[in-house]
Amino acid sequence: MDAVRMTCAGLDVHQKTVVACVLTGPIEGKPKAIIQTFGTTTKELLTLQDWLAEHDCSEVAMESTGVLWKPVWNILESTCQLVLANPQHIKNLPGRKTDVRDAQWIAQLHRSGLIEPSMVAPREIRDLRDKTRYRRKLVQHATAEKNRVHKILQDANIKLTTYMSDLFGVSGRALLERLTDGEVLEEETVRELVKARLKSKISQLMDALNGRLLKHHREMIKYHMEHLKFLEEQTGRLEENIQALVMPYQEEVKLLDSIPGIDEIAATTLLAEISPDAVNHFSCDAKLASWVGVCPGNKESAGVRKKARSRKGNKHAKGILCQAAWANIQSKNQIGDYFRRIRKRRGEQKAAVATAHLILRIAYAILRDRVDYVNVEREFFQVTTEKMADRLTKQLLQLGYQVELKPTGTS
């Protein structure tokens, strides 16, 4: 392999050790390999940093091994030009695998310029990403607690959800609090607790509250409601912190928020995943879609295209994009029309991923051109009458029918 670097290093990162291999020498000749093993404590990583400086090595490559690469990256990023490699892209031939050989192989590939660098966002975006992911986890835990309360009420034959659309609104929480306290709810008490339209359903609510709520049920509901309250408080504090971190990127959030199906929370989450500098990291929207994992699979052999799944990518970005796609299922815009058109022939799941692909491409174009999303009139995408007639005629001919077209004067 032809070399493009005189001095570079490859790191094989593990939980306890980091095997470093420095290759140095003229580009035309065979390089000299210098190998040493270091620990993963901060003291050992600083020693690794000094060791690389002693050998005048500032270009370093490593594999993205779980989260084990992050502390090494945090220490070395101030003094070295780091490249993070996808392990699938630099896999060596099987057999005789050792840590030293892996470090040498990474260094050799990096010396020849054969490692495609993975996107690593700046420190501020990585911090924002951690908190947006944690916020989503908190919301999922809160939803799980609500489902547990629903389950207990069904077990006690309390049918509040039959007449209440949101059990955890103001009225629902007030009733749950009185139930867990062991009070016997009278009609006047219920009338005072419920709000708005529920006041017209007092008789139905009284029937729904007539169940068999045991002491065990009340205790379990109280546990779940206390945990739910804690989760909601944590989520609120976390959202305030997220707002402070995303303040320098308000323009990008506003641009993404203009896309149908994406609100401010989804825009912040998507921005944290793909980074505000996505246009600089990815040369086109197709590469960004491949990194996220919403592009179609590609499997072709002997000129025959075979069925292939979408590749694995950033599941967090893919999740928020699919959520935005489902939000457009009934929207009367270009994105909603695209979802329904794909759903007719491929089903809802594939339509959701295809629409997520479309939304990501739109987001890339918006961040690149710095313009708001503008909805195109639906008539612009409608097929002309002649094209539609030709397509339907060809389908009937393929089915064995003779077709004769006569205009009726109506359209």
C-alpha positions in Angstrom: 0.0 0.0 0.0 1.3 3.4 -1.0 1.9 5.7 2.0 0.7 9.3 2.3 1.9 10.0 5.8 5.5 9.8 7.2 4.5 9.4 10.9 1.2 8.2 12.3 -0.2 6.0 15.0 -2.9 3.4 15.4 -4.6 2.6 18.8 -6.3 -0.6 19.7 -8.5 0.5 22.6 -9.8 -1.8 25.3 -11.3 -1.4 28.8 -8.0 -1.8 30.7 -5.3 -1.2 28.1 -4.5 0.8 24.9 -2.0 -0.7 22.5 -0.3 2.0 20.5 1.7 1.5 17.3 3.6 4.4 15.8 4.8 3.9 12.2 7.5 6.4 11.2 9.8 6.6 8.2 10.1 7.9 4.6 7.0 7.6 2.4 8.9 5.5 -0.2 10.5 3.1 2.2 9.4 0.6 4.9 8.4 2.3 8.1 9.7 1.6 11.6 7.1 0.3 14.0 7.2 1.4 17.7 4.7 -0.4 19.9 3.8 0.1 23.5 0.9 -0.7 25.8 -0.7 1.8 28.2 -3.4 1.7 30.8 -6.7 3.6 30.5 -6.6 5.7 33.6 -6.1 9.5 33.1 -2.5 9.3 34.3 -1.7 6.5 31.8 -3.5 8.4 28.9 -1.5 11.5 29.7 1.6 9.3 29.5 0.4 8.1 26.1 0.0 11.7 25.0 3.6 12.5 26.0 4.8 9.3 24.3 3.2 10.3 21.0 4.7 13.8 21.3 8.2 12.3 21.8 7.9 10.5 18.5 6.5 13.6 16.7 3.3 11.8 16.0 0.2 14.0 15.8 -2.0 11.9 13.4 -3.7 9.1 15.3 -6.4 6.7 14.3 -8.6 4.4 16.5 -11.6 2.2 16.4 -15.0 3.2 17.8 -15.1 0.5 20.4 -18.4 1.1 22.2 -17.8 4.0 24.5 -14.2 3.0 25.4 -12.8 5.4 22.7 -14.3 8.5 24.3 -11.8 9.0 27.2 -8.9 8.5 24.9 -10.4 11.0 22.4 -11.0 13.5 25.2 -7.4 13.4 26.3 -5.7 13.4 22.8 -8.0 15.8 20.9 -6.1 18.9 22.1 -2.7 17.8 20.7 -3.5 15.3 17.9 -5.4 15.1 14.7 -7.7 12.2 15.5 -9.6 9.9 13.2 -12.3 7.6 14.5 -12.8 4.5 12.3 -15.9 2.3 11.9 -14.7 -1.2 12.9 -16.7 -2.8 10.0 -14.7 -0.7 7.5 -11.2 -1.7 8.8 -11.7 -5.3 9.7 -8.6 -7.4 9.1 -8.5 -10.9 7.7 -9.4 -13.5 10.4 -6.7 -15.6 12.0 -3.8 -14.8 14.3 -5.6 -11.9 15.8 -3.8 -10.1 18.6 -3.9 -6.6 20.1 -0.5 -5.7 18.7 -1.5 -6.8 15.2 -4.7 -4.8 15.4 -2.8 -1.7 16.3 -0.3 -2.2 13.5 -3.1 -2.8 11.0 -4.9 0.4 12.0 -1.6 2.4 11.8 -0.8 0.9 8.4 -4.3 1.8 7.0 -4.0 5.3 8.4 -0.5 5.7 6.9 -1.9 4.8 3.5 -5.0 7.1 3.9 -7.5 4.2 3.7 -9.5 5.0 6.8 -12.7 6.9 6.3 -13.2 9.1 9.3 -16.4 8.9 11.3 -18.3 12.0 12.2 -17.4 13.2 15.8 -19.3 16.3 16.8 -17.8 19.1 18.8 -17.7 18.9 22.6 -20.7 21.2 23.0 -22.8 19.2 20.7 -21.8 15.9 22.3 -22.9 17.3 25.7 -26.2 18.4 24.1 -26.6 15.0 22.6 -26.2 13.2 25.9 -28.9 15.3 27.5 -31.4 15.0 24.6 -31.0 11.3 24.7 -31.4 11.2 28.5 -34.6 13.4 28.2 -36.1 10.8 25.8 -35.3 8.1 28.3 -37.0 10.0 31.0 -40.1 10.5 28.9 -40.2 6.8 28.1 -39.9 5.9 31.8 -42.7 8.4 32.6 -44.9 6.7 29.9 -44.2 3.3 31.4 -45.3 4.5 34.8 -48.5 5.9 33.4 -49.2 2.5 31.7 -48.7 0.7 35.0 -51.3 3.0 36.6 -53.7 2.2 33.8 -53.1 -1.5 34.4 -53.8 -1.3 38.1 -57.0 0.7 37.5 -58.2 -2.0 35.1 -57.4 -4.7 37.7 -59.5 -2.7 40.3 -62.3 -2.2 37.6 -62.0 1.6 37.8 -63.1 2.6 34.3 -62.0 6.2 34.3 -60.3 6.0 30.9 -63.6 5.1 29.3 -64.8 8.7 29.8 -61.5 10.6 30.2 -59.1 11.1 27.3 -56.2 12.0 29.5 -56.1 10.3 32.9 -53.1 12.4 33.9 -54.5 15.8 33.3 -55.7 18.1 36.0 -59.0 16.3 36.6 -57.5 12.8 36.4 -54.7 13.5 38.8 -57.1 15.1 41.3 -59.3 12.0 41.2 -56.3 9.6 41.5 -55.0 11.6 44.5 -58.3 11.2 46.3 -58.5 7.5 45.4 -55.0 6.8 46.8 -55.9 8.6 50.0 -58.7 6.1 50.5 -61.6 8.6 50.3 -65.1 7.7 49.2 -65.9 10.0 46.4 -69.4 11.5 46.4 -71.0 13.2 43.4 -70.5 16.7 44.7 -66.8 16.0 45.4 -66.3 14.7 41.9 -68.1 17.7 40.5 -65.6 20.0 42.3 -62.6 18.0 41.2 -63.2 17.7 37.5 -62.9 20.5 35.0 -64.4 21.7 31.7 -66.4 19.1 29.7 -66.1 16.4 32.3 -68.7 18.2 34.4 -71.3 16.9 32.0 -70.2 13.3 32.6 -70.6 13.2 36.4 -73.0 10.2 36.3 -70.8 8.2 34.0 -67.7 9.0 36.2 -69.5 7.9 39.3 -70.3 4.6 37.6 -66.6 4.3 36.5 -65.4 4.9 40.0 -67.5 2.2 41.4 -64.9 -0.6 41.4 -63.0 -2.8 43.9 -60.0 -0.6 44.8 -58.1 -2.5 47.5 -55.3 -1.3 49.8 -52.7 -3.0 47.6 -54.0 -1.1 44.6 -53.9 2.3 46.4 -50.3 1.6 47.6 -49.1 0.7 44.1 -50.7 3.7 42.5 -49.1 5.9 45.1 -45.7 4.5 44.3 -46.1 5.0 40.6 -47.5 8.5 41.0 -44.6 9.5 43.2 -42.1 8.2 40.7 -44.0 9.8 37.8 -43.8 13.2 39.6 -40.1 12.8 40.2 -39.5 11.9 36.5 -41.5 15.0 35.4 -39.5 17.2 37.7 -36.3 15.8 36.3 -37.5 16.3 32.8 -38.3 19.9 33.5 -34.9 20.6 34.9 -33.2 18.8 32.1 -35.2 20.8 29.5 -34.0 24.0 31.1 -30.4 22.8 30.8 -31.0 21.8 27.2 -32.4 25.2 26.3 -29.2 26.8 27.7 -27.0 24.6 25.6 -28.9 25.0 22.4 -29.0 28.8 22.7 -26.1 29.4 20.3 -27.9 27.3 17.7 -31.3 29.0 17.8 -31.1 29.8 14.0 -30.6 26.1 13.1 -33.4 25.0 15.5 -35.8 27.5 14.0 -34.9 26.3 10.4 -35.6 22.7 11.3 -38.8 23.6 13.2 -40.2 24.9 9.9 -40.4 21.4 8.5 -43.9 19.8 8.9 -43.9 17.2 11.6 -40.9 18.6 13.5 -41.5 20.7 16.6 -38.9 22.5 18.7 -38.1 19.4 20.8 -37.7 17.2 17.7 -35.6 19.9 16.0 -33.2 20.2 19.0 -32.9 16.4 19.2 -32.2 16.1 15.5 -29.7 18.9 15.5 -27.9 17.3 18.4 -27.6 14.0 16.5 -26.5 15.2 13.1 -24.6 18.3 14.4 -25.1 21.8 13.0 -22.0 21.2 10.9 -23.6 18.2 9.1 -23.1 20.0 5.8 -19.3 20.1 6.4 -19.1 16.5 7.6 -21.2 15.0 4.8 -20.6 16.1 1.2 -24.2 15.3 0.2 -27.5 14.3 1.7 -27.2 10.7 0.5 -24.1 10.2 2.7 -26.0 11.7 5.7 -28.9 9.4 5.0 -26.6 6.4 4.9 -25.0 7.5 8.2 -28.4 7.8 9.9 -29.6 4.5 8.4 -32.7 5.6 6.5 -31.4 5.0 3.0 -32.5 1.9 1.0 -30.3 -1.2 1.3 -28.1 -2.1 -1.7 -27.4 -5.7 -2.6 -26.7 -6.5 -6.2 -25.0 -9.6 -7.7 -24.6 -10.6 -11.4 -26.7 -7.6 -12.4 -29.6 -8.7 -10.2 -30.8 -6.5 -7.4 -31.8 -8.4 -4.3 -33.9 -7.5 -1.3 -31.8 -5.8 1.3 -32.6 -4.1 4.7 -31.7 -0.6 5.5 -28.3 -0.5 7.2 -27.8 0.2 10.9 -27.1 3.8 11.7 -27.9 6.4 14.3 -31.0 4.9 15.9 -31.7 8.1 17.9 -31.8 10.3 14.7 -33.7 7.6 12.9 -36.3 7.4 15.6 -37.0 11.1 15.7 -37.2 11.2 11.9 -39.7 8.3 11.8 -41.7 10.1 14.5 -41.9 13.2 12.3 -42.9 11.0 9.3 -45.8 9.5 11.3 -46.9 13.0 12.3 -47.5 13.8 8.6 -49.7 10.7 7.9 -52.7 12.9 7.3 -51.0 16.2 6.5 -52.1 17.8 3.2 -48.6 18.7 2.1 -45.8 17.2 0.0 -44.5 15.1 2.8 -47.9 13.7 3.7 -48.6 12.9 0.0 -45.3 11.1 -0.3 -46.1 9.0 2.8 -49.5 8.0 1.5 -48.2 7.3 -2.0 -45.5 4.9 -0.7 -47.9 3.3 1.7 -50.2 2.2 -1.1 -47.6 -0.2 -2.6 -45.1 -0.8 0.2 -47.0 -0.7 3.5 -46.9 1.7 6.5 -43.5 0.7 8.0 -41.6 1.1 4.8 -43.5 4.3 4.0 -42.4 5.7 7.4 -38.7 5.0 6.7 -38.9 6.4 3.2 -40.6 9.6 4.5 -38.0 9.8 7.2 -35.4 9.7 4.4 -37.2 12.6 2.6 -37.4 14.7 5.8 -33.7 14.2 6.4 -32.8 15.3 2.9 -35.0 18.4 3.4 -33.3 19.1 6.7 -29.9 18.8 5.0 -30.9 21.3 2.3 -32.3 23.7 4.8 -29.1 23.7 6.9 -27.0 24.0 3.7 -29.0 26.9 2.1 -30.1 28.6 5.4 -33.7 29.0 4.2 -37.0 28.0 5.8 -39.1 25.1 4.5 -41.6 26.2 1.9 -44.4 23.9 1.1 -44.9 23.4 -2.7 -48.5 23.4 -3.9 -49.9 19.9 -4.4 -51.0 20.6 -8.0 -47.3 20.9 -8.9 -46.8 17.1 -8.3 -50.1 15.9 -9.8 -49.7 13.6 -12.8 -51.1 15.0 -16.1 -54.2 13.3 -17.5 -52.3 12.0 -20.6 -49.6 10.3 -18.5 -52.1 8.8 -16.1 -54.2 7.4 -19.1 -51.1 5.9 -20.7 -50.0 4.2 -17.5 -53.5 2.7 -16.8 -53.8 1.6 -20.5 -50.4 -0.2 -20.3 -51.6 -2.0 -17.1 -54.8 -3.2 -18.8 -52.9 -4.3 -21.9 -50.5 -6.4 -19.7 -53.6 -8.1 -18.1 -54.8 -9.1 -21.6 -57.5 -6.5 -22.2 -58.2 -4.5 -25.4 -58.5 -0.8 -24.5 -60.3 1.9 -26.5 -60.3 5.4 -25.1 -63.2 7.7 -25.7 -63.4 11.1 -24.1 -66.5 11.8 -22.2 -66.1 15.6 -21.9 -65.7 15.5 -18.1 -62.4 15.6 -16.1 
